[in-house]
């Protein structure tokens, strides 16, 4: 092949390569846009299933600061929620609400939510339905702003041991701050054992035990942590990173930490989760892992993952007897809770 021919050949292949890259990027953008459009369609479908009185209960202004922070791990009888209660909906309306939630979350995330709600139903049965404090009927849904594939809006879903705050800005889906918890942390349905936060527990114990002795000395705190530090009501607060820095871990340990963080980041739909995981991975060297408690799986232990855009806490609770059967967790991004980085208020 002569020089001129070779030059032309390279130029043609360069154009083909750039065309392929652009096509790939366009396909991803179109896929993300399709997800956003599907979520909006599900939201509008849910809203259209409601009567005027119900819509007035479920809809809030996007900048309603009081509603935005109205979430908790406590039962709704102790901390009232606003919005529509699942128990107030017809079967059609309830299916539409859960369909919206399923579209907004990943398959794995939606299954986790159902497992948490199932745990509250198990708690209701164990308590004999005491005082109407527990159960699937006591979870609330609310929408802040008008569902849109372009303008910001927010979906809230939660109740006892669950608070999902999902800010949608175009193709972006920001899940922070959100709270996932479980009581009981293990129960049986139709002969099948359910552990809503089982992976969060098992992967963490695997990681702490994958560290060598010197690394564990760095990771394990010298004092006891018994509860969430940045839980409900702690918006805007920060804490000093502690434990072992991820840069002091080997590649295998870093991969385990990233996989553990994915149990929270992966709750939201796959497209939004991929963006979030890429962000967490990019900051992995500056991410810390701290531990408080025993390192034997099956024992109650607190841990925290903290990076420039990430705070995750896992905290067993003594209320109810066995702390391993009552777990609270929190998932935050101090730079972008409620999508504040994308929607300044």
DAPEHU-V449137 format. One record per helix or strand. SS is the DSSP state (2 for helix, 1 for strand). FROM is the first residue (numbers start at 0). TO is the last residue. Records with the same first field share a line. If there is no record, write none. Layout:
# DAPEHU-V449137
SS=FROM-TO ; FROM-TO
This chain:
# DAPEHU-V449137
2=2-47 ; 51-57 ; 64-67 ; 85-87 ; 90-103 ; 106-125 ; 129-131 ; 135-137 ; 197-209 ; 212-218 ; 245-247 ; 250-264 ; 269-281 ; 283-285 ; 322-324 ; 336-338
1=58-59 ; 83-84 ; 104-104 ; 139-143 ; 152-158 ; 161-168 ; 171-173 ; 177-182 ; 186-188 ; 191-193 ; 219-219 ; 243-244 ; 267-267 ; 287-292 ; 300-306 ; 309-315 ; 325-331
